[in-house]
Amino acid sequence: MPEDLNWAIGGEAGDGIDSTGKIFAQALSRAGRHVFTSKDFASRIRGGYTAYKVRTSVDRVESVVDRLDILIALTERT
């Protein structure tokens, strides 16, 4: 795994985007890596687009960056 990795998953709300991002971030943290997460979601009660970004590094991280190394796109919008 690279020293600094930026990963994102996006799709429709209700497709497990939030759960997938949380599980991935937690696994990285338990493996001893530093993790920073960010979520984007529509301002609707149900439905709409959502994305979860995870940045992980061997060094301390305090923000996400615009660069993506891995993108999991579950919809065309993503």
Secondary structure, 3 states (H helix, E strand, C coil): CCCEEEEEEEEECCCCHHHHHHHHHHHHHHCCCEEEEEEEECCCCCCCEEEEEEEEECCCCCCCCCCCCEEEECCCCC
